[in-house]
């Protein structure tokens, strides 16, 4: 496209399957050709479904900026925001319960909201989302802080955070990760 053009892949949630993929780039300029490959990892950040409901969990780094994604990078003490979308996919799902066990490395959970309205309750104990009709989505958000550096080992550390919905005794999970 021109000299000194950069391209950054930003959403690895577009892959159909979890796993490692080889990305290959080929540049042709002024009669010369250069190629390179890089291994990328697609994580479980897609939609998980149970019965007539689905769940998708994403995270964004409020301190460094960026959009909601399945996996982000963060530094110790960065502020992050989690977003969980629970949707009715067909029919009606009653008694939809959301749980989210907060992993070590994520602290100071606050600002819990459902559809923009402040909520009480505990994510780890479960929040009753009630009934979801086909096409209806409830969006749950909260902010948290990445723990200080003494909580992590040397090098990169992955903090996987999994949310779960239970509908009629069956469950589905969706994961978002913070790489520190």
N, C-alpha and C positions, 0 to 999 in steps of 0.2 A: 504494500500500500504506500510505501515511501520509505525514505531513510529514517533510521532511529524510531521505528514504530514498535511499541510494546503492546502485548496482549496478555491479560491476566484472566485465567479461568476462575470464576468466583462462586459457582454453584454446582457442587458435585452431587446435588440431590437429583439432577436430571438423568442420572444413570438408572437403568431399569433394575439392575441387580447390585447388591453389595459386593465389594471385592476390589481387587487391584486391576487397573487398566494401564496400558501403555499409550501415552500421548506422544505423537510424532509430529515434528514440525520440519518443514522443508522451505528454505529461502533461496530464491533465484534472483540474482541481481548482477547486472552488467556481465553476463556470461559466466558467472560463477554460481555454484550450487553448494549449499551447506545444509546438513540435516542433523537433528538431535532428537533424543527421546527422553522421556521422563515418566516415571511410574507415579500414578495418582491413585488415591484410595477413595472410593465412593462408600460413604457410611450409610447407616440405616437412618435416613432422615426423610424418608418418603412417608406416604400415608399408610397407616395400619388400620385394618377394618375388622370389626366384630359385629355380626348381625347386621342391623340397619344403621350402624354408626361407625365413624372413622375418627382417628386422632392423628395429628401432626404436631411435632414439637420442634421449635427452632430457638436460636439464641443470637443475640447481638451484643457487641461490645460498646457500651455507652461512653466509656472513657476514650476509646480510640476511634470511634465512629464506625460506620458500616451498616449494612442491612442485616436482617434476620437470615440466618443460614443454619444448616445442619451441624456445621463445625466451624468454630472461630478460633482465633488466637487471642490470648490475653496475657497481661503481666500481673504479678501479685498486686493486690489491692485495687485492681480495675473494677469498675462497676459494670455489671452485665444485666441484661434483661432477657427473660425467657417468655416465649409466647407459645401457647398450646391452643390449637384450633380443634374443637370437637364438633363434628358435623353429622346431621342426619342424612343418610345416603338414599334410603328408600323406606317407605312405610313410616312407622312411628316406633321409636325406641323409648321405653319407659325406664325409670329408675336408673339413669346414667350416673355412675359414680366415678369421679376423677381422683386418683391418688398420684402423688409425686414425692418420692423419697429423696430428700436432698443429700447428695453425696459429700463425703469429706472433701475439703478444699473449697467449698462454696459456703459462705457465711452470711449472716445479717439479712435474712429473707424479709422483705417488706413490700409495701405497695401492691398487695394482692388485689386484683380487679377481675371482674367478669363483665365482659362487654362494656368496659369503661367505668363500671361502678365499683366502688370500694367494697371489699368483702372481709368478713371475719372468717374464722374457721382455720383448719389445719390441712395443708396439702398432704402431709404424711398420714393423717387419720382418714382423709377422704372428704371430698366436697360433693354434695348431692347436686347434680346439674338438672335434675328433674327429667322431663320428657323432651325428646328432640323429634321434630317432624322432618320429613324429607326436604332437603334444601335449606334447613335451618342450621346456623353455625353459632356456637358460643365460643368466644375468644377469651382465654384466661391469660393474664400477664402478671408478672411480678419481677421485682428487681432484687439483686443480690450482690455481694462483694466476693471477689476471689480472695482467698485467704492470703496471709502474708507469706513471704518467701520461706520462712522456717518450716512451713507445712509441706514443702515439696522437696523431692530429691534432686540431684544434679541432672541437668539436661531437660528435655521436654517431658511434661507430665500431662496425661489425658484425664480429664474429669468428665466421665460419662454420666449424664443425668437422664433418667428414664421416667416418663409419665405413663400412666396406665388408665384406661377406662374399663369399667366393668358394666356389662349389660346382660341382664338375665343370667348371671352366674358365669358368663364367658368374658374373657378379657382380650384386649389388644394393647400393644405398647409402642411408643415412639421415643426415640432417643435424640438428644442434642449433646454435643461435646464441646468442651473448652480445652484448648491446648495451651498449657502454661509453660 
